[in-house]
Amino acid sequence: MNVTLAVKQYISKMIESSGPGMKVLLMDKETTSIVSVVYTQSEILQKEVYLFERIDSQSRDNMKHLKAICFLRPTKENVQHLIQELRRPKYSVYFIYFSNVISKSEIKALAEADEQEVVAEVQGRSWEPSMLSRCTQGLTSVLLALKKCPMIRYQLSSDMSKRLAESVKQIITKEYELFDFRKTEVPPLLLILDRSDDAITPLLNQWTYQAMVHELMGLNNNRIDLSRVPGISRDLKEVVLSAENDEFYANNLYLNFGEIGTNIKNLMEDFQKKKPKDQQKLESISDMKAFVDNYPQFKKMSGTVSKHVTVVGELSRLVSERQLMEVSEVEQELSCQNDHGNAQQSVRRLLQNPRLSELDAVRLVMLYALRYERHSSSVLPALMDELSRRGVSERHRRVTSVVEYGGKRVRGSDLIEATDAVAITKQFFKGLKGVENVYTQHKPLIHDTLDQLIKGRLKDSQFPYLGPSSLRDRPQDIVVFMIGGATYEEALTVYNLNRNTPGVRIVLGGSSIHNTKSFLEEVMSATGHSGERAQGSGRHGSRR
């Protein structure tokens, strides 16, 4: 519990993140005192920090050969000084760190002041108050409805996780005293995670029926807009997919695309058998009664068949049109294997394909950037040039935003374990046992997190309990909440864990359910790149 060491490590991380080169440390009155307590001048000189300046000093010279590391308290005065600095920058590039959280409006003001695009990174923003309140309300209402007063664990590397945990704990503890909740031997557990710890999963094509519908057509409150499907009939322009009211969907939502095709064929054959024949004679009262009794069931089945044939047909058309089988194979290679040579060749080959959509081109480069961001032979600049040659829009070309949001520097865990070539080869050939496994090798990070949690091996050092108590027994009821949004692939993971782990019940929630498009909007918003003015502001994350 050495506070001085903790502060020293934080300042060291700021300096190291700016990379090699001569630096100036730009501070205010109070942060100057903080730095002087934890670092001697000779120590900090060894880290290439050759100049120390105050943000409020009017006599500083232009020194474009220096990088500026700004370490400031998030006061209104400091924000105003920084805005003036960015309008007339004295240094080549700025890395901005605040000692506490900063509001979204102030982040926006800084971004607007950065007209010369000299800001490489901003750290300090946390929850927007309205979103924190909304997520707290949603979580507490679910817990109260389930009559659960859980113990809470949160992701230590995310300040947002801790703040949400504290907010939920405050309300649920107060409400618990007003309700007669049934106490259980093993208390329920709430686990709060941060989306930015796994930015790969939302960028992958997912091949279950439910996930494909959301990725390729969009699933909003169980509704799909099919109005743009070529030749669509009026009654199918919008359809509802609900596991509560649609037996076929309930039985197939977690199955892969190959299985769906077979099951659709069986559904149609079953329908043909039950379809009333044109020559059916209604000669008696009993004939008419039988027809009337069967007609609603027939009509319902007719609607179900028409709906799913249309949806699966459109999915099939989009998969073929966008060549998603080939795209997905490369995605899986990027996310699951450790062969940079093959990976960069595969991405380059696909980027040469004129039929590749803009979104798919960008996703592949983003996955490459996340996977090989620090590789000594990285070809990311060349891939970015290829996106430009393809005419990809400036907004979509912001691959660096994804790295700022969920790159190695900000993740609390490693998405891909270091593996030797032999192990990778074995894993690959194991995946080829079923053709569909080529496209579903990837497992989201939440799989290992929950697996370790269930086995009692999840590290307290990475996922501490809120408060002094801890759960000694194996958890039975687990509520998982993903800040920044969950995916249907993660829902599939939870479904399989529930099915294969007797005695454990897991519920997954999040601030949204993402497909690639919605996730990229989340990234742009979190890194300050949303809206008209969106360049050079860097990640405004809430990492320690």
Residue pairs with C-beta under 8 A, 6 or more apart in sequence:
4 37
4 38
7 34
7 37
7 38
8 38
8 39
10 544
11 35
11 38
11 39
11 71
12 47
14 69
14 71
14 95
14 97
15 23
15 25
15 44
15 47
15 48
15 49
15 69
16 47
17 95
17 121
17 409
18 67
18 69
18 93
18 95
18 120
19 67
20 48
21 48
21 67
22 48
22 50
22 65
22 66
22 67
23 47
23 48
23 49
23 50
23 51
23 66
23 67
23 68
23 69
24 49
24 50
24 51
24 52
24 53
24 63
24 66
24 67
24 68
24 69
24 91
25 35
25 44
25 49
25 51
25 52
25 53
25 69
25 71
26 53
26 54
26 55
26 68
26 69
26 70
26 71
26 72
26 85
27 35
27 52
27 53
27 54
27 55
27 70
27 71
27 72
28 54
28 55
28 56
28 72
28 73
28 75
28 78
28 81
29 54
29 56
30 73
31 71
31 72
31 73
31 99
32 52
32 54
34 71
34 99
35 44
35 52
35 71
49 69
50 66
51 63
51 66
53 60
55 70
55 72
55 78
55 81
55 82
55 85
56 77
56 81
60 90
61 90
62 90
63 90
63 91
64 90
64 91
64 92
65 92
66 91
66 92
67 91
67 92
67 93
67 94
67 95
68 90
68 91
68 92
68 93
68 94
68 95
69 95
69 97
70 82
70 94
70 95
70 96
70 97
71 97
71 99
72 78
72 82
72 96
72 97
72 98
72 99
73 98
73 99
73 100
74 98
74 99
74 100
74 101
74 102
74 106
74 124
79 102
79 106
79 109
79 110
82 96
82 110
82 113
83 109
83 110
83 113
84 113
85 94
86 94
86 110
86 113
86 114
86 115
86 116
86 118
86 119
87 113
87 115
89 116
89 118
91 118
92 118
93 118
93 119
93 120
94 118
94 119
94 120
95 120
95 121
96 110
96 119
96 121
96 122
96 123
96 124
96 538
97 123
97 124
98 123
98 124
99 124
100 124
101 124
101 125
101 126
101 127
101 159
101 542
102 124
102 125
102 540
103 125
103 128
104 125
104 128
107 122
107 125
107 528
107 537
107 540
108 528
108 533
110 119
110 122
110 537
111 119
111 528
111 533
111 534
111 536
111 537
112 533
114 535
114 536
114 537
117 535
117 536
118 536
119 536
119 537
119 538
120 536
120 538
121 404
121 538
121 539
122 528
122 537
122 538
122 539
122 540
123 539
123 540
123 541
123 543
124 540
124 542
125 540
125 541
125 542
126 159
126 160
126 163
126 542
127 160
127 163
127 164
127 542
131 511
132 163
132 164
132 167
135 164
135 481
135 483
135 511
136 164
136 167
136 168
136 171
138 509
139 164
139 168
139 190
139 479
139 481
139 509
140 168
140 171
140 172
140 175
142 479
142 507
142 509
143 149
143 150
143 168
143 172
143 190
143 479
144 172
144 175
144 179
146 188
146 479
147 179
147 181
147 182
148 181
148 188
148 477
148 479
149 172
149 173
149 176
149 181
149 187
149 188
150 172
150 187
150 188
150 189
150 190
150 477
150 479
151 187
151 188
151 189
151 190
151 465
151 466
151 467
151 469
151 470
151 471
152 165
152 168
152 169
152 189
152 190
152 191
152 192
152 465
152 466
152 467
153 165
153 189
153 190
153 191
153 192
153 453
153 458
153 463
153 464
153 465
153 466
154 161
154 162
154 164
154 165
154 191
154 192
154 463
154 464
154 466
155 161
155 192
155 193
155 194
155 197
155 412
155 462
155 463
156 162
156 412
156 461
156 462
156 463
156 464
156 544
157 194
157 197
157 410
157 411
157 412
157 413
157 462
157 543
157 544
158 193
158 194
158 196
158 197
158 412
158 483
158 542
158 543
159 542
159 543
159 544
160 194
160 483
160 542
161 192
161 193
161 194
161 483
162 466
164 192
164 481
164 483
165 190
165 192
165 466
166 466
168 190
168 192
169 466
169 467
184 476
184 477
185 473
186 471
186 473
186 474
186 475
186 476
186 477
187 471
188 475
188 476
188 477
188 478
188 479
189 453
189 471
189 475
189 477
189 478
189 479
190 478
190 479
190 480
190 481
191 449
191 450
191 453
191 463
191 478
191 479
191 480
191 481
192 481
192 483
193 446
193 449
193 480
193 481
193 482
193 483
194 412
194 482
194 483
194 484
195 202
195 406
195 482
195 483
195 484
195 485
195 486
195 510
195 522
196 405
196 406
196 410
196 411
196 484
196 526
196 541
197 406
197 411
197 412
197 413
197 445
198 406
198 415
198 444
198 445
198 446
199 370
199 402
199 405
199 406
199 407
199 523
200 335
200 367
200 370
200 371
200 406
200 415
200 442
201 442
201 444
201 445
201 487
201 489
201 490
202 485
202 487
202 514
202 515
202 516
202 519
203 331
203 363
203 366
203 367
203 370
203 402
203 516
203 519
204 328
204 331
204 332
204 335
204 367
204 442
204 489
205 212
205 215
205 324
205 327
205 328
205 331
205 439
206 212
206 215
206 487
206 488
206 489
206 492
207 256
207 257
207 328
207 436
207 439
207 440
208 253
208 254
208 255
208 256
208 257
208 488
208 489
208 492
209 249
209 252
209 253
209 254
209 255
209 256
209 257
209 260
210 219
210 241
210 253
210 254
210 488
210 491
211 487
211 488
211 489
211 492
212 257
212 315
213 219
213 224
213 241
213 311
213 315
214 488
214 513
214 515
215 515
215 516
216 314
216 315
216 318
216 319
217 224
217 225
217 226
217 311
217 314
217 315
217 318
218 224
218 225
218 515
219 241
219 513
222 240
222 241
222 242
223 238
223 239
223 240
223 241
224 238
224 239
224 240
224 241
224 311
225 237
225 238
226 232
226 236
226 237
226 238
226 239
226 310
226 311
226 314
227 237
227 238
229 236
229 310
229 314
232 310
236 306
236 307
236 310
239 307
239 310
239 311
240 246
241 249
241 253
241 307
241 311
242 249
243 249
243 250
243 253
244 250
246 304
247 304
248 263
248 267
248 304
248 308
249 308
251 263
252 259
252 260
252 263
254 492
254 495
255 263
256 436
256 439
256 440
257 315
257 319
257 436
258 435
258 436
259 436
260 312
261 312
261 316
264 308
264 309
264 312
267 304
267 305
267 308
268 305
268 309
271 301
271 302
271 305
274 294
274 297
274 298
274 301
275 298
276 291
276 294
276 295
276 298
280 291
281 287
282 288
282 291
318 324
319 325
321 355
322 355
322 356
322 357
322 360
323 353
323 355
323 356
324 360
325 439
326 350
327 350
327 356
327 360
327 364
328 439
329 438
329 439
330 343
330 346
330 347
330 350
330 364
331 363
331 364
331 367
331 442
332 438
332 439
332 440
332 441
332 442
333 339
333 342
333 343
333 346
334 343
334 346
334 347
334 364
334 367
334 368
334 371
335 367
335 371
335 416
335 441
335 442
336 416
336 427
336 431
336 441
336 442
337 343
337 424
337 427
337 428
338 416
338 418
338 419
338 421
338 424
339 421
339 424
340 372
340 375
340 377
343 368
343 371
343 372
344 368
344 372
344 377
344 379
344 383
347 364
347 365
347 368
347 383
348 379
348 382
348 383
348 386
350 356
350 360
350 361
350 364
351 361
351 364
351 365
351 383
351 386
351 387
351 390
352 386
358 390
358 392
358 393
358 396
359 396
359 516
359 517
361 387
361 390
361 392
362 387
362 392
362 396
362 397
362 399
362 520
363 516
365 380
365 383
365 384
365 386
365 387
365 399
366 399
366 402
368 380
368 383
369 380
369 399
369 400
369 402
369 403
369 407
370 402
370 403
370 406
370 407
370 415
371 416
372 378
372 380
373 380
373 403
373 407
373 408
374 408
380 399
384 397
384 399
387 396
387 397
387 399
388 397
395 524
395 529
395 534
396 520
398 524
398 529
398 534
401 523
401 524
401 527
401 529
401 539
402 520
402 523
404 410
404 527
404 538
404 539
404 541
405 523
405 526
405 527
405 539
405 541
406 523
408 414
410 539
410 541
410 543
412 462
413 445
413 462
415 445
419 427
427 441
431 437
431 438
431 441
432 438
442 489
443 493
444 487
444 489
444 490
444 493
446 480
446 482
446 490
446 493
446 494
447 493
447 497
449 458
449 463
450 478
450 480
450 493
450 494
450 497
450 506
451 497
452 458
452 459
453 463
453 475
453 478
454 474
454 475
454 478
454 497
454 501
454 504
455 474
456 474
460 470
465 471
474 503
474 504
475 504
476 503
476 504
476 505
477 505
478 504
478 505
478 506
478 507
479 506
479 507
479 509
480 494
480 506
480 507
480 508
480 509
481 509
481 510
482 490
482 508
482 509
482 510
482 511
483 510
483 511
484 510
484 511
484 522
484 526
485 510
485 511
485 512
485 513
485 514
485 518
485 519
485 522
486 508
486 509
486 510
486 512
486 513
486 514
487 513
487 514
487 515
487 519
488 513
490 508
491 508
491 513
494 506
494 507
494 508
497 504
497 506
498 504
498 505
498 506
512 518
512 522
514 522
521 530
523 529
524 530
524 534
526 539
526 540
526 541
527 537
527 538
527 539
527 540
527 541
528 534
528 537
528 538
528 539
528 540
529 535
529 537
